[in-house]
């Protein structure tokens, strides 16, 4: 994933003279350099010259719009920067921005402070002037408060920059559906035109025959090389090994992976969907191939679920350099012990090995749907730890991003007869409240599941997209949650106006 950059933009004015402006520029460069070198901010931070006129502000905003490698702006008012100067630029700006309310010096020099110092260090009211205009213009932004060396402050800027990276990655992104939606299913459907208008990515279908053609063109030598890679990476079932009775099935799985990779690369796709109802010409439902492609950063949704494919890609970008892993997931079945409610998450085949604990096992087992040969797949358990499930749903008049924070746990017992990758978790705040809230909010059964992505990342991401964000966490209460959903219906009805 190519790393875009964040622009550090400082506002001031000419009232204080050239000497003050030189100091403002020097201070701003030092802060930008510190942010750029901070391990908590994963994207390069680039200093831009101090802005003091409406013309310069407008030019910079237009430049940001036309620079694909600019993922967003951090705005800071070192001194008092009259906000009317910013109207022309901010009303044109199409990139996300964070408003950084900081100050160059952490501590006041109580014994020597004078009016020159006061005039130079005016963020305390310069940023309030800026904040008023941002609110007056109804601009979505993240406000981060604190000294620029404070680790907590840097973490919040870092979280926002990760979301800005994912948002930039969506602009012009392409997702492919092999076949259509699973028949008669509602939640995986949606308005792809509205999605492209809202999110910037396109979703288009290809017949599975196009994929079959790529699979058929794969050379045997390439299959040999990939099978050798499998042997290095996984514990392979004896029947799939060379000379094993089912080794041909492993080679078929490898051929599907190579054909799928070739197709996605040639089309510059960032994610894809499959469906077991449209496999004509494929020997297996892609399982191992999907798992490995997700591990490399591709988004995926099963049964034609393009919204989840796009969301998983965004979550992969947010967490690209973080430990923990991110996967397509499904709430599959429940353990309803009143003293220990648990959710078993899995899917037919397609769980990403980035969330595996230990070395995955490469196995082959029958699949009761799809009408094809037995597919190969990676089998593993996911680790214990804090995680979340997120789903992107189309409510007709708007999109909603719904998150449930969970606590993953080790399975209470071994699962020797369950031949798929799986995760087990406890819902926050508790099983009954979380499931009821999820269902009332219209949450899908497909999700993006992650140990690395945090609620703050997805909240920032939703703000950039201008969509509704709903969270189910340890503080969720059933009555107030329902009321917040009702309030959201009213807000989004009027905030978006009427569509012809």
N, C-alpha and C positions, 0 to 999 in steps of 0.2 A: 504494500500500500504506500503510494507516494505521499509524503508528508507535505501538506500545505503550510502556509505561514499565517501568523496573527500579526496585525499591525498595531503598534502602540502609538496612540494619537493623543497629543496634549493640547489643551486649549488655553489661551491667554489673550492679551490685548496689548496695544501699543501705549496705553496710558502711562505705564510705569517707566518707560524709557528703554534704551537699547541695552544698558548694563543689566537691568532686571531680566530682559528677554534672553540675554546670553546665559544668565544663571538658570533660568527656566529650562533652556535647551540642554545645558550640561546635566542638570538634575534628571531630566526626562531620559536622557541617554543612559545615565547610570541605572535607573530603574529598569528600562527596557533590556539592558544588558544582563541585569540580575535575573529578570524573568526568563530571558532566553537561556540562561545557564542553569535554571532551577530544574532539578530532577522531577519536581511535582508538576511541571507544565510540559507536556510531551511534544508540543509543536514549536517550531522556531518562532521567536518573537522579534519583530523587526521595528526598529525606531523610525518614525516619520517626523519630518520637521514640524516645529510648533506652529499651530494655526492661530492667526490673529485677525483674519478678515473673512467676510462672507464668501468672497470669490475663491480664496484658498480652500475653504471648507468644502464648497461645492465641487471644486476640481478634485479634491482628494476622494470624496464620496463617489464621484463618477469613475475615478480611477479604480477604486476598490471594486465597483460593480463589474468593470471590464477586465479585471485581473483574475483569471480562473484559480490561480494558486493562492489567492487571499481567501482564507476561510472565515475571517471576521475581524472585528476591531475591538481593542480595549481603549475606552475613552476616559481621560482624566483631566480635570481642570486644576492646574497647578495654582493659578491665580483666579481672579474673577474674570470669566470670559462671558460677556453679555450674550445671552442665549438667542436673541433674535438673529445674531450672525449665523446660527446653525440651522435655521429653518430651511433655507434653500438646499443645503446639503443633505440633511437628515430626511427630508421628505422624498428625496431621490434614492437614498441608500437602500440597497436590497440585500446587503450582507448582515448577518447577526452582529450585535455588539454587546459587550459587557461594560457597564459603568463602574469604574474602579474608584471608590471613595477612599483615597489614601492621602498621605502627607510625606514629604521627603524626609524630614527629621522625625524620628519617633518621639523624642522628648523635647519639651520646651526649655530653652536656656533661660531659666527664670531670672538669673542675676543680670543678664545682658540684653534681654529682649527689648526691642524698640520698634518704632513704626516702620522702619525699613524692613525689618524681619516680618512684621505683621503683613505688610503689603505683598511681600513675596510669597508667603505661605498662607494662601487664602482658600485652600481646598474646603475648609469647613463651611464656607458659604458659596464659593465658586461652584462646587458640585451640587449644592442645593438649587442654584440658578439653573444649572443644566438639567437636574432632575425634574424641575417644574416643567420645562419645555418637553422633555421626553414624555411626561405624563399628559401634558396638554395635547401633544401630537398622537397620543394613544399608541406609543411605540412599545413593542415587546422588547425587554432587555433583562439582563441579570445584573443586579446591584451587589457588588462585593465590597465589603467594608473592612478595613484593617490596614496595618502597616505592611509595606511591600516586602518586608523580611519575615513576617509572621507566618509560620508554617501552616496554620489553619487557613489563613487568607490565601496562601499559594495553592492549597489543596482545592479551594473553591474555584479559583481561576483555572486550575488544571482540569477540574470536572467540566467547567463550561467549555474549555478549549477542546476537550474530547468530543463533546456534543457538536461543537462547530465543525470539527473534522468530519463527523458522520453526516452532518447536514450538507457539507460541501461535496461529500462522496455521492450523495443522492442526486445532486444536480446533473441531469443528463444521463444518469445511470440507466442501464437496460437490464430488464429481467425477462426471462423466457419461460413460457409454459409449454411443456410437452403434453399435448392433449388439452383437455378442458378441465373444468371443475368436476369433482365427484358428483355424480348425478343426484339430484334432489336435495343436496346439502345447501343450507342457507348461509351460514356464518362465513364460509370460505369464499362466497361470492362478493361482489362489490363493484363500484363504479370506477373503472380504470381511467376514464377521462377526468373525473373529479380528482382522482389520485395524482395524475400527472400535473394538473393545474395547481394542486395544493403542495405536492411534495417534490416535483421536478423530475421524477423518474418515469420511465415508460415500461409498460408490460405488454408483450405481444406473444401470440401463440405460434408454435411450429408443430406440424404433424410429427408424430413419433418416427415416421419414415425418414425424415431428415436426419434424425439421430441414428437410426439404423444404418443409414448410408455411411456415416462417419465411423460407426463401430465396425462395419464390414471392411473398411479401408485400412484398419490397423494391421501393421505387419507383425508376424509371429516373433520376430526378434525383439520388438518393443514389448510384447507380452512377456517374453522370457525375462527381460530386464526388470519389469514391474513385479513379477512373481518373486524374483530374487529380493527385491526391496521388501515385499511382504514378509519373507522369511527372516529378514533382519529385524523387522519392527514388531512382529506379533508372535504369539504362541499359536501355531497352526495345528488344527486337528489332524490326526494321523491320516484320515481318509482323504484330506485335501493335499497332502504332501506329494512330492514327486513319487511316482509309482503307486500312489494311493488310488483307491477305487473311485474317488470323486475329484481327482486332480483336474479333470477336464472342466468341471464346474468352476474351480478357482480361476482357471485361464479364461473362462467366459466372463467371470466377474471383472478380471483385469482388463479384458478387451472392452467391456462396457465403460470402465473408468477412462481408458485412454480415448475412446471415441467421444465420451462426454466432455472430457477436458479439451479435446480438439475443437468441438463445436462451440463451447463457451468462449474459448480463447479467440477463435476466428470472428465471432460475433461481438466480442468485447462486452460480454454479459457479466454482471456481478452477482447473479443469483438465478435460481430456476425452481421449477416445480415439476413433479411427476404425478402420475395417477395410475393405480393398479388397474383401472378400467380401460386403459389405452396403452397396451404393451405390444402391439402388433409388430412382429419381426424381432423383438428382443427375447432372448432366452430366459432372462430372469428379470424380476422387478429390481431395479438398481438399489442396492443396499450398501455394500462396501464402498462403492464408488461415491455415493452421496455422503457417507460418513467422512471419507478422506477429503472430498472437496470442501465440505464445511470446515474441516480442520485447517484448510488452507485459506479460509476467509470468505468463501462463497456463502451467500444466503440461500436458504432452502425452505420450502413449504411442501408438505405432502398433499396429495389429492387436489392439486391445482391451487393451493392456498398461497396466492401471490403476495398478499399483504404480510403474511408471516415470513415469507422469503425475503421481502424487503426489510422487515424489521430485524430479522436475524443478521442480515448484512450490516445494518446500522449498528447493532450491538457488537458485532465483530470488530467494526472500525473503532468504536468507543473503547473497547478493551484490548486493542491490538497488541500492546506491549505489557499487559498486566497478567499476572498469574491467575489461574482459576478456571478459565474456559467458559465458553458460551455455546449453546446448542439449540436446535429445534427440539421441542418437547411437546408432550401431550399428557394431560391428567388422565391416566388410564383406568385405575381402579383404587378402591379405598380399603383401609384397615380400620374398622369401626369399633374398636375397643373403646368404651367410654372414658377409660383412663389414659388412652394413648392413641388418639386419632392420628392416622398417617395417610399420606397420599403416595401411591406408587406411580411414578411417571415413567413412560416408555413410549415406544411406537413399534410398528411392525418390524422395522429395521433401522431407521435413520436417526440415530442419536450420535452426536459428534464426539469423537474420542478425545477432544480437548478437555472434556470433563471426566475423563477416566481416572480412576485411582488404580495404580499398578499398570501392568502390561496387558493390553487387551488380548483376548483370545479370538482367533479367526476360525469361525465354525460354519457349518452348513446344516440347515434344518428345513423341513417342509413349511410351506406357507399356504394356509387354507384358502386364500383368495388370490385372484389375478390369473389363475389358470395357466401358469407357466412353471418352468422347472424350479427346483428348490434353489433359493438364493443364498449366496454367501454373505456373511455379515460379521461385524466385530461385536463381541459380547464382553461386557464389563459392568462394574458397579461405579457409581459416582460417589465422591467423597462427602463426608459430613462438613458442615460449615454454613455460614450465612449465604443466602442466595435470593434470587427473585425470579418470578415469572411475569412476563409482559405480553400483552396482546394488543394488536391494532385492529379496530373494528370500524365498519362503515355503518353509521346510523341513518343514512339517507340524507339528512341535512347537514351532517358533519362527520368527521372522524374523531374517534376517542382512543386514547392510549391508556390502557388499564394495567396497573401493576399490583402484584401481591408479594410482599416480602415474606420469605419463608426461612425455615431453619432445616437444612438438609441433615439427615441422620443416617447412620449405618443401618442396613436392613436388620430387623430383630433376629432373623434366621436366614440361613443360606437359601438360595433360589436355584437349586440344581437343575430344575426342569423348565426354567424360563429362559429361552434361547435368544434373548435380546439384551441390549444395553438398557440400563435402568437407573433411576434416581428415586430416593425415598425422602419425603420431607414432611415437616409440620408447618401448618399455615399460621401466619400472624393475623389477628391477635389470638385466634383459636379456630379450630376446624369449622365449626358450625357458623360462626359469624363470617368468616372469610368466604366460605362457599356460597352462603346466601348473598353476600354483598357482590361477589363475582357474577353470580347468575342475574341478580337485579340490575347490574351494570351492563349486561349483555356480553360478558366476556366469552371468548371462544374457547374451544377445547385445545386448540393449537396455541403454543406460546414460544417466545424466546426465553430460554432459561439460562441464567448466568450467575457465576460466583464473582465475577469481576465488575460487571456493570452495576452501578448503584442507582437508587431512586433519584438522586439529585441529577445524575446524567440524563435520565429520561425525562425528568421535569424540564430541564433546560432545553432538551431536544424538542419537546412538545411546544414550548414557547417559541422556538425558532420557526416551527411549522405553523404556528397559529392554531393549534388544535387543542381539544379538551384533554386534560390530564386528570386521571382519577387514581388514587392510591389506597390500597388496603394494607394497613400496617398495625403495629402493636397498639396504636391509639384509636383504631376504628371502632365506632359504636354503631349498632344497626340503625337506630332511629335517626341519628344525625347524618349517617351515610345516605339513607334514602332521601332525606331533605336536601342534601347537597346535589344529588342527581336531579331532583325536581328543579332546583335553582339553576342548574346548568342548562336544562331545557329552555328556560326563559332567556337566560343570558345569551346563549348561542343563537336563538331565534332572532333576537334583535340586533346582536352585534354583527351578524353577517348580512343583514338586510334581506331583501327579497330577490329571488332568482327567477328570471323569466323562464 
